[in-house]
Amino acid sequence: LLPTILEDLLAARKRAKADLKKETDPFKKAVLDGRQLALKMSANSVYGFTGATAGKLPCIEISASVTAYGRQMIERTKQEVESHFSIINGYKHDAHVIYGDTDSVMIKFGVDNLADAMKLGQEASKYVTEKFIEPIKLEFEKVYFPYLLISKKRYAGLYWTNPNKWDKLDTKGIETVRRDSCLLVQNVIETCLRKILIDRDVVGAEEYAKKTISDLLQNKIDMSQLVITKALSKSDYASKQPHSCLAERMRKRDPGSAPTLGDRVAYVIVKATKNAPAYEKSEEPIYVLENNIPIDTSYYLENQLSKPLMRIFEPILGDKANSLLAGEHTRIIQNTTPTIGGLMKFAVKTPTCLGCKTPLSKSDAAVCKHCKPKLGELFQKQLDVVNSLETHFARLWTQCQRCQGSLHQDILCSSRD
């Protein structure tokens, strides 16, 4: 039964991928891509439920044999390709298998143009297929050029199926496709990869990364870029987690609006005492905006941005990649002043004179006794200032309403533009 199910699933996926190559309409292409991915996941799940110790059809022998045969086939493919596609056999370069994983191998043929690489790839797929028994078949799928291999299951490159035009920028295991990073990390990594792989501008990518880090430390990044979301999958975690601790605090503030089991909890990391764990620094974005709580920009640099940037730039720049995280662009740091907590609990607002700014006692009005003769003049100046600010506020408020798309909701924004 299982072989029949797998044959049907793989045949259906093959048809969907063939239709995807021919389709030109963007919407239909997206539908076909979703279909082939769904069929791939369904086929992969057969291996998953046979490898589970408890379930509908547990059978460790099947799952173990899948991985064992897969490993043997990759090693056999490597031997066949490297022995056949060599200078000794009349080819211009010796082929090298640079990466192999699960059901695929990536081969460097040494040629300098896409047409030759595709031709050799198709030739290699036919040659290796003849070495295996039916129904095993090695298919030529694509060419990556340029290609950035970071580590196992982490790579990026321009995806070519036609030598005249690349299809897309393909990434695997990198933060552009991972959900456990904030939007800033995804945008920075994607932009850097585009500059490196599409524009071939490594210096431009380096400068962009440095400018983003500088803006982050100077509190110029919009807070929406710093929001992290995680699913509240259970009520009791083995160790304290930022999103679960925040959900508990939100229940104490307002049980009606607090997240429930299964919801995704959005949070940002705010400044706290030195060496405070992340679960003590997680806070609701709206609460942070309302109370002007400063963001812990160092946390985002050290725990969110640094490792993804190093993974991309270290293979290219080597030891010089460390200059992205330290240097002149990291020396200016700005923080907002909180309106709650810390020293602000003891701060007292004192009224001052409109003229000379002298602190006023409770018995004084808007001016001190020395400025009372100039009360009319000071009042007129203050009125002009208020009129100017009201005009400026009205224009800004209109722009904010357009940006938010609503005329009736309160506007909470962290834009520094």
N, C-alpha and C positions, 0 to 999 in steps of 0.2 A: 504493500500500500504506500509506504513512504517514498520509494523510488518513483512511483507513478505520480504522486502529488508534486514531488520536486521537478520531474520532467515537465509537467503542465505549467508550473510556476515559472520555471526558467525559460520555457518556450514563449510564454506570454510576455515576459520581460524583454526577451529578444525582439519580439514583434513591436513592442512599445518603443524600444530604443531605435529600431529601424524607422518607424514612423516619425520619431522625434527628429532624426537627421533630415528628413524630407520636408518637414513642416516649416513654414515661414511666418505664420501668424503668431505673435508673441503670447497671446492668451492660450492658444491651443498647445504651444510649446510648453508652457508652464503646466498645463493639465497633463500632458504626456510625460513630462519629467516627474511630476508627482506620482503618476501611475507606476512608472518603472521603479521608483524608489519604494513605493508601497509593496510591490511584488518582490523586490530585493529583501525588504524587511521580513516579509512572510516566509521567504525561502530560508533566510538566516535563522528564523525562529525555530525551524525544524531541528537545527543543530542545538539551539538553546534548550528546548524542552526535553531533548534526549539526554543532555548533559546535566539536567537538574536532578538533585537527589530525591526530590519529592515533586510530584506533578501528575499529569495525565498519562504521559508515555516516557517515564525515565528509563534510559538505557545507556549507561556510561560507556559500554563497549563501542556503541555507534559513534558517540561524540569523540571518544579518544581516537578511534580509527580515522575520523575525518581530519583531525589535526595532524595525525601521524602521516597519512597519505599526502596531505597538503604540503607538509614539510619535505617529504621525499620528492614530490613532483617539482617543487621549487628548486631543490638541489640538482635534480636531473636536468631541468631546463637550463640552469646555470652552466652545468658541464657541457651540454650539447651546444649551446650558443657560443660559449667561449672557445670551444674546440673547433667548431665549424667556421665561424665568422672571424677568421684570423688572417694575418699577412701570409702565412704559409700556404693557405688555400686560395690565394689570389686576391684577397680583399685589401683595400688601401690601409685599413687600420685594424687593430685587434679590438674585438668587442669586449666590454666588461659589464657584468650585471652589478649595478651599484645599489640596488634595493629590491627586496622581495618581501611580500607580506600577504598571508592568507591565500589569495588566489591570483596574485599578480606579480610580475617582475618588471623592473625598469632597467633598460639596457642603454649603455652609452656606446654608440657605434663609432664615434670619433669623426663623423662627417661634419661639414660646416654649412650645410643647407637643409631646409626642411623636406624638400622633395626626395632627396636621397635617404634621409632618415625614415620617412614614411615607407619608401620602397623596401628598405632593408627590414623594417618592422614587419611588413606584410610577408616578406620572404621568410623571416625567422618564425613567424606564427605557423606558416604552412609546414616548414621543416620540422619544428618541434611536435606539431600535431601528429605527424606520421610516426613519431617515436612512441606515442601513447596508444592504448587500446580505446575502442569506442566505449562510451560516447564522449570521452574526454577530448576537448578541443581548445587549443590556445588561440585566442583571437587578438588581432592588432586593434587597439582601441584609440590611442591618441599619441601625440608627441608633446612633450613639455619643453618649451624654449622661450625665455631662459627658465632655469629650474633652480629652486632654492631648497635643498634637503637639509632640514634642521636636525631631526632625530627620528627615531622610529615613530611612525604614525603622525609625524609633523612635517609637512612640506607645503610648498606653494610654487606655482609656475603658471605661465601662459599656456592655455590649453588649445592645441591645434588639431583639427581633423581635416583641414584644407590648407595647403601650403600658401594660399593667397591671402587668407585673413584668419586671425586667431578668434576662437569662439568666446572665451571668457578667461577671467583670472580665477584660477582654481586653487582653493586652499583646503587643507585637511589638518584637523587637530590644532589649528591656530586660533587665537582669541577673536578673530573676525566671525567665527561660527560658534563660539562657546557662549553659554548663557550665564555663566558664573562671574562675568566681568562687567564693569560698568560701561556705559556707552562711550565714554571718553577713550577707553582702551581699544574698543572695536574700531572707532573712527581713526585713531592715530595709527594703529597697526595696518588698517586697510589703506590709508593714504600713503604710508611709508612703502608698503608693498607695491602700490601702483607707481610710485616714483622710481622705485628700484627696478621693477620688472617691465613696466610698460614704457616709462620715460627714459629708463637707463640713467637716472640721475641720482647717484648715491649721495653726492654732496647735498643736493636739494632735500633728500629724505632726512639726512643728518641735521640740517638746519631747521627743518620743520619740527623734528622731534625736540630739539633744544628749545625752540620758541614755545612749543606747547608746554614743556616742563616749566619754563619761565613764567608763562601765563598762569599755570596752576599754582605755583608758589606765591604769585602776586594776587591770588584770589580773583582772577579775571575770567575763569571758566564758569560758564553757566551751570547752576546746580543740577539741572536736568541731565547733564552729562555725567554726573557723579553718583547717580542713584543706582544702587545694587538691589536686585530682586532675587529672593529665594522662596521656594515653596515651603509652607508650614505643613510638613508631611506627617508629623506625629506630635502628640501632646507632651511627651517626656523624652528628651534627648539624653544620651549617655553623658555628654559634656555640654556645657553652656554654649549656645550659638547666638550670634548677633541678632538674627531675625526672630528667634524664639523668645529671647529676653525682651526685645522691643515689643513683641506681641503681648507679653505679660504686662509691661508698663502701660501699653495702650488700653488694656482691659481695665486697669485701675483708674485711668483718666476718664474713659468713656466706654463702658461695656457694650453699648449699642453699636458703635462704629468700629470696634476692634476686629482684627482679622480672625477668621475661624479656620478649623482644620481643612487643609486642601487649598487655601488661598495663597497667593504669592504676596509676600511681605516686602514692600519697598522701603529702603532705608539709606541713609548716608552716615558716614563716620565723622563725628565732631570731636573737637579738642576736649581733652580731659586731663587728669593728673598724669604725671610722667609714668611711663610703663604700664598704663592702664590697659587691660585686655580689650579686644575689639567688642565683646558683648556688652561692655559698660559704655562704649562710645557710640553705639548704633542709635540713631534717632530718626523719627518720622520727618520727611522733607518739609511738609507744611508747618509742623511745629518749629522746625529750625528757622524757616523764613519769618514766621510770626514773632519769634523771640530773638532774631538776629544772632543766633548761636554760630560761632566761628567753625569752619570746616577744618578738619585735620588734613591739610594738604600733604604733609610728610607721609602720612599713612598711604595715601593714594599713589604717591611716587614710589615708595618702597615696596608696598604689597600688591599694587595693581599694575603699574606701568613698567617698573624696572625689569622684571624677568622676561615679559614678552618682547621688550625692546632688545634686551641682550641676546635673546634667542635668534632674532633676525639679524642684528648687526655684528655679532661676534664672528660668524663664518665669513663675513665680508671685511670687517675692519680689524679683526684680531683683538689685541690688547687695547687698541685705541678706542674700542667701543665703550670703555669705562668713562671716557670724556663726556658722554651724553648725560651722565648722572651727576657729574661734578664739574665745576668750572664757573666762569664769570656769570653765566646765565642763571645760576642757582643762588647767587649771593643776595638778591633782593627778595625779601619775604614780607608779605603784608597780611594782617589779620583783621577781621571785623571785631567791633567791640560788642560783647554780649549785653543784653538788657536784663538777663536773669543770672543767678548763680555767682559764685566767687565773690570778688570785692563789690560787685554791683548790689549785693544785699545790704551793704553798709553805706552806699552812696546816697547823698541827700541833695536834691535840687534846690538851689538858692536863687531867688529873683535878683536881677541886677538892674541898675539905672539905664534907661534908654539912651542917655547922653554920655555919661562918663564910665558906665559899666561897673560902678561901685556897688557892692552887695547891699541890698536894701533890708531894713528891719520890717517887722510885721506891720508897724504903724504907717510906713511909707506907701505911696501909691506906685505909679509907674516911673517916677523920677525922684532923685534925691533932693534935699533942700537947696543945694547949690545950683541945680539945673532947673528949678521951678520957674525962674524968669523966662527961660527959653522953651516953655512947655508947648506953646503953639507951633513953633518952628519944628520941634522934635516930633510932634504929632503929625504934621504934614509930611515930613520925611518918611515916617513909619508907614503912613497911608500910601505913599508912592511905592514903597517897597512891597507892601501887601498886594497892591493892584498888579504890579509887575509879576509877582509870584503866582497870583491867581490866573493870570493870562498864560503863563508858562505851564502851570499845572493843567489847565483846560486842554491845551494842545497835546501835552504828554498823555493825559487821560484818554483823549480820543484815539491817539495812536495805539495805546495799550488795549483799548476795546477792540480795535480792528485786528490787532495781533491775536488776541484771545478768541475773537469771534463771538463775543457776547456783550450785550449792553447792560446786563442786569446782575452779573456775578461780581463778587469781590475779586480784585486782581492781586495775585501774589506772584511776584516775579523776581528772579535773581540775576537778570541780564545786566551785564556791566558795560554794554555798548553805549 
